[in-house]
Amino acid sequence: MPRPRPLWLTVPLHAVLLLVVVLDVWAAVFWAGVGGSLGTPVAVLSGAVALLAALLLGIDVRRQVRGRRDPPDGRTDEPTT
């Protein structure tokens, strides 16, 4: 497992990606309200981008937390079988 990024880099990246998710959700709601032949596909795509960005953010947060919790030499306290 690669070592985690430093916090000074991780926190701003997560904040920017969270802002992207919020803006994409707002765009999806806006374009769904517009409707029609243009608004509906744009709303669907915006919702898909928001879902993908939220998924990537969740995966990266989980990886960062697990990377900080594990010892640097890769050993764990769990017994091997």
Sequence and secondary structure as in RCSB ss.txt:
>XXXX:A:sequence
MPRPRPLWLTVPLHAVLLLVVVLDVWAAVFWAGVGGSLGTPVAVLSGAVALLAALLLGIDVRRQVRGRRDPPDGR
TDEPTT
>XXXX:A:secstr
      HHHHHHHHHHHHHHHHHHHHHHHHHHHH HHHHHHHHHHHHHHHHHHHHHHHHHHHHHHHHHHS TTS 
 SS   
